């Protein structure tokens, strides 16, 4: 799936994969790829700017560490990031239910269900 298709959802997806615990950028990309069964195979040029944006918003924090002869930046959710993820999940469930209702041809949809 192309990165353009994820517009508006990438931040939530990155927060969700960081919910599993701190990770450096490559692991974030791998978690996203694995969890989506390969559908979200995103380039570093898409993921790293989004991680930096999320850090600027205070939703994730990063630390530098040395390992394997190189420095790595490790990202983790902040308390604000956990709150934002919970809010994004509610928004996503409402959106996904509405899209399924329209695309699936269901006669009625109740966002409270």
N, C-alpha and C positions, 0 to 999 in steps of 0.2 A: 504494500500500500504506500502510495506517495505521501510525503510529508504534508503537502498542501491539503490532503483529505483530513488531516488531524487538526487543522486550524481551530482554535477555540477549545481543544481538548488535550493538547500536549501537556500543558502545565499540570492538569489533574492526573494524567497518566504518569508523569514523572513523580509527582507527590506520592501516588499509590505504590510505585515500585520502591520508593525510599521508605515506605512504611515498614517494609521487611527488615530494615536496619541500615546503618551507614554503608556507603559504597562509593568507590571512585567511579569516574565517568564511564569507563569501559564496562564495569559491572552493571551500572544503570542501564546502559544500552543492551547488554545481554539479558538482563531481567525483563526488560520490555519486550525484546524479541522472543524470549522463551515463554513468557506469560501469554503472549498473543499468538503462540504457535507459528511464529515467523511472519505474521502479517505486518508487524511494526518493526521493520528492519531499517532503522533510521541512521543516517550518516552523522558523524560527529559534528559536522557543521550545522546540523539542526539541533542536536541535543545540548551541546555545550553552551551555546548562547541562551538557550532556555533555562539551563541550570543557573547561569550567571544572573539572569533576570529574576528568577525565583529567589536567589540569594539577596539581590538588591531589594526585593520586596519583604525580606525578613521571613520568608516561608521555609527556607532551608539555610543551614549554616555549613561552612566548609572549614577544614583544617588541612594543613600540608603534612605529609609524612614522607620519610625516605624508605625505599624498599626496592629490592632487585636492581640496585644501582641507579635508581632514578627517583625523582620526587613525584608524588601523586597527591592529588587533591581529593579528599574524601568528603562526601556530602551527606547530610542527615537532616531529617525533619526537625523543625522547631515546634514549639507549642502552637504558634500561630499557623504553621504549616499543617499541623494535625487538624486544627479547627477549619482551615480552608478546605482541606481534603474532605472532611465530613460534609461541609456545605456543597462542595462540588459533586459529591456522590448523590445528594438529594436532587440537585439540579439535573444531573445526568439521568437519574431514574425517571424523572418527570419527562424529560426530553425523549429518552429512548422509548418510553411507553407511548408517547404521542406519535412518534415516527412509526412505531410498530402498528399502531391503530390505523394510521393513514396508509402505510405501505402494505400492510397485511390485510387490509379491507375489513377489519373488525367494525361492527356496527356502532359500538359505543366504547368509550374508554373512560375510566374513572381514576384520576390521579391519586385518590386516597386509597386505592386498593393495593 
